[in-house]
Amino acid sequence: MSVKFVKRNSAFCVLFLITFLNSCTPHCNQWKLAIVKSDCPCATYVKAYLPTCNTFNGLEAVLTSYNGSVKLYLNAFTLNFPFYNGDEEHSEVSLLINDEKFTFVAERLQGGQCLLLPEDGMQLITGALLEHKCVDVIVGRFQTTLTYENFQKTYCSLTNF
């Protein structure tokens, strides 16, 4: 009887472990849409975001739409973004699209863990994603691949809100 009990408990433990591990698997390859509401209707905005799969050296990409203006931010979760040539207010961002490399300078926001990409960088990224091309983004030790999965639908919802 004790052997059956051990086997039954082992089976439950294995089942629990498999369920637990699957629930912890990140679902980070799809763009998501969120409406950020405020008590003041004029402060409500919409954001489309691609969560990071790796909080240690990954990046989260966030597109926001507020009063018809769309901006693209990159967020880091562990360390600050590196300075650009000693300039504490900027960081260098590299993009790789179809083996072609693009480099530009982004504004480091207060705290150093958020970058505001310039308009041309945002247009380059959104254009590639709308054409179903993945974009590799590298900022110092941080890197991520922006996927186009669910991007077109999310971007249209963002810009038409």
ABEGO torsion letter per residue (X at the ends): XAAAAAAAAAAAAAAAAAAAAAAABBBAABBBBBBBBBABAAABBBBBBBBBABAAABBBBBBBBBGGBBBBBBBBAABBBBBBGGBAABBBBBBBBGGBBBBBBBBBBBGGABBBBBAAAAAAAAAAAAAGBBBBBBBEABBBBBBABGAAAAAAAAAAX
